[in-house]
Amino acid sequence: IRNIGILAHIDGGKTTTTERMLFYSGKTHVLGEVHHGNTVTDFLVQERERGITICSAAVSFDWRDHRINLLDTPGHIDFTMEVEQSLAAVDGTVVILDGSAGVEAQTVTVWNQADRHQLPRVVFVNKMDKDNADFEGCLQDLRKKLGVVPLPIQLPLMDKGKLAGIIDIISGTQVIFDRNSQGRLYNKVPLADAALMDAQDRLYELIDSLSGMDDQLAQAIIEADSMDNIDSKLIFQAIRACTMKQQIVPVLLGSAYKNIGVQLLMDAVLRYLPAPNERNQIYDCFGSDFVGKVSKVTHDKQRGPLSLIRVFRGTLKKGAKIVTAKGTSESIQRIYAPWADEYREVSSIGAGNIGLCAGPKSTVTGDLVVSNTTSLRNAFKKLNASNGSEEDNDLDEVLATKLSLQTVVPDAVYFCSIEPPSSAYQVALDNALKEIQREDPSLRVTYDETTMQTVLGGMGKLHLEIIKSRILTEYKIDVDLGALQIAYKETLEEPCRGSWTAEKEIAGHKQFVRMELTVHAMKRGEKFHLDNSPEAQENLKLIRPRQMSYVKKGSMAALERGPKLGGQLMDVAITLHNLTIGKGTADTFIMAATAQCVRHVLSSANVRLMEPIMQLEIVMPSEYLNSILADLGRRRCTVLDVTSRGHQHKVLRANAPLAELEDYSSEVRCISSGNASVSMEPNGYVLLNEMDEESAIRRAHGLE
């Protein structure tokens, strides 16, 4: 079995490559094309209309006596969360580059995500049939921008400037694909003189760089005293070993659209990427008991919520009872083999496989699921023992750190209100949002009490548009989205100290809390501190730990809404000096009183707004550079650098405030007559000056 994900920048050719793999493995009999809207993995209406991937889709097929489970992932920054979820379920990835563009902005983002999950990678340089495709340029990009060691195992075979086939360096042959059978059949022909010499030189380079990392290969070279007759099996083993250790990245090439090189890519997946039992050794503590991880939740109209579960150890059978790490128990009613949006029922899934399970009601992305609580406890003991620590650590903490369960949810960039067409639809809308939020954790749904509206937070304009159109097509509710608001954050200039007393009688019990605290700026570290001075310690040591935890909860909750625009407070901490709690005071009252105290102190503090900054990457023909730079100058923008790509194109990187970038991509297209492309991703927050802050507040209140 191989579990792989496909990663790339927008329009790198992920979905097209996936379609070719399905076609050559005999799973489909027609080649799906993105522009015809008949692909297997892009099955949502919105995906087929726009020709982009939004949800990662799972398909499995057989190739050379192996089962490949493949996840096709989105390329747009708005759907980063989908990529993050998919990577938790795979053992290796294929990163696709556009041969004419090299490493692009989103390629770097997905590469860093794969680094976080420590996944071995194979690179496929796609679109080599384009006139301006540059294989050597892509290799340099990999070295420079990603800091990895690329290992080309193929070279392009050019005929009159067009891609005619592929030169396989290791076997010294050229591979020609048959046009008539849509590339299904291909011939391997030994290379002729000049090409053979070139391939031979490349092979020596390849063996030379490998022998520095792999001892067996180095030993064989020493014994043979030359690099000439090295067995190709030894080379394959060395490439595989170094790929697994992530020392190198094998690079292949081809053109998925022109049906060149996809079968060789599938062979490389089997040859160089790890099988499930070669990774995830951490789960050995469960022995032969079932353990798996929910990597995604989807909703189906007939079957209800379906959890995509990756099995690490043991077997998951139909009708089984499972327990999540949080302690809720679920039953598995049916198991389906993944095939995008069609379902084939199976009776069980074994270790290393992926399956869709109907039945679990409360599982969310990133949940660990086990067969019973006993096996979880035993595994927990083994993990603690392997740590060498005997003390009883918190179960959740050990699971989160050891089994990397926490999924990183990025901050929302845009907010907008959402309203149903009439109040009769309110309940249906709430349920629809709950379901979509369970599928997509990067969607934030909050209820704003001051305006009495439901507010959505998303990763970008496209993200929120897709949510709206999904609610219409899947739940038949025609919702109204309010104007897009930017997610400002707030911070403090100087510390501010204050005290607060809360007294109230509830159901005959007197509730009393008095406290004094300081809110101050702090870049990193713990957000809640106790005063270290002897007088303060005298007073604070009388407070019970449970009551103190409610004080902490209350103060953290108060930092979520700032006094100016209700934005989250950033780089701010609280120090507690004095606290008196009356006898019989309820915990919830302590929490509410703390939140009131923090808000009271903030209301008199000097709070400043911070706005989100986006990093832009604009690719354009050289002649439009000046007019785009002039336009950026009007948008409070900082240009980082301008580099050349090829002879005619320039790449401009810049930081710009999100407030200035509304509909920016269409404006760039206007300036460049449709020849430039923009990609942007969040890049932190900066302080606003007073004039910009006033206009931001006026805009947020609808006065501008």
Beta strands, then each sheet from edge to edge (+ up, - down):
strand 1: 2-8
strand 2: 57-63
strand 3: 66-72
strand 4: 92-98
strand 5: 121-126
strand 6: 150-152
strand 7: 154-159
strand 8: 162-168
strand 9: 173-177
strand 10: 186-190
strand 11: 249-253
strand 12: 291-300
strand 13: 304-313
strand 14: 316-317
strand 15: 321-324
strand 16: 329-331
strand 17: 334-339
strand 18: 342-346
strand 19: 348-349
strand 20: 354-358
strand 21: 368-370
strand 22: 414-419
strand 23: 444-448
strand 24: 453-458
strand 25: 480-481
strand 26: 485-486
strand 27: 489-492
strand 28: 496-506
strand 29: 509-521
strand 30: 528-530
strand 31: 572-581
strand 32: 607-621
strand 33: 638-645
strand 34: 649-657
strand 35: 677-687
sheet 1: 2+ 3- 1- 4- 5- 11- 6-
sheet 2: 7+ 8- 9+ 10-
sheet 3: 16+ 15- 21+ 12- 13+ 20- 17+ 18-
sheet 4: 14+ 19-
sheet 5: 23+ 24- 22+ 25-
sheet 6: 23+ 24- 22+ 26-
sheet 7: 27+ 32- 34+ 33-
sheet 8: 27+ 32- 35+
sheet 9: 28+ 29- 31+ 30+
end
